Amino acid sequence: MNLPTDLLHPLLAQVALTALIWAILLTARLVSMIRHRVGMEELKGEEGYRKIADTDVISDNFENQFEVPVLFYLVLVLLMISGKSDPAIVTASWIFVGSRVAHSLIHCTFNSVYLRFGAYFTGCSVLGWIWWRALSL
């Protein structure tokens, strides 16, 4: 088992989640633009985006993929470069990715703030532990 390279799989899974949310956002925006008859030029200003506000939640979720996950990418890359890791970090990395998938599913569907916060808190807690563990190796 080569632990530092095993971290590449959860890292790539998080990248894939971001790409999936991006594709969903692009599709939703195009559908909304057609439905609400919004031309590309109208998106120069806020008025055009107000007309397709039904895509705001997906847009917000896409932005979320560039907040806390950035710290995930950083710690995993540092661990891979340093050649340090352990099975617990690999497992925790997958838990982090699972929490981000849960957060995105909740956010982009029925959007329960309580459940979404639970997924967010779980992910942040696990990520904090990964950083703590990485610094102690």
Sequence and secondary structure as in RCSB ss.txt:
>XXXX:A:sequence
MNLPTDLLHPLLAQVALTALIWAILLTARLVSMIRHRVGMEELKGEEGYRKIADTDVISDNFENQFEVPVLFYLV
LVLLMISGKSDPAIVTASWIFVGSRVAHSLIHCTFNSVYLRFGAYFTGCSVLGWIWWRALSL
>XXXX:A:secstr
  HHHHTHHHHHHHHHHHHHHHHHHHHHHHHHHHHTT  GGGGGSHHHHHHTGGGHHHHHHHHHTTSHHHHHHHH
HHHHHHHT   HHHHHHHHHHHHHHHHHHHHHHTT  HHHHHHHHHHHHHHHHHHHHHHHH 
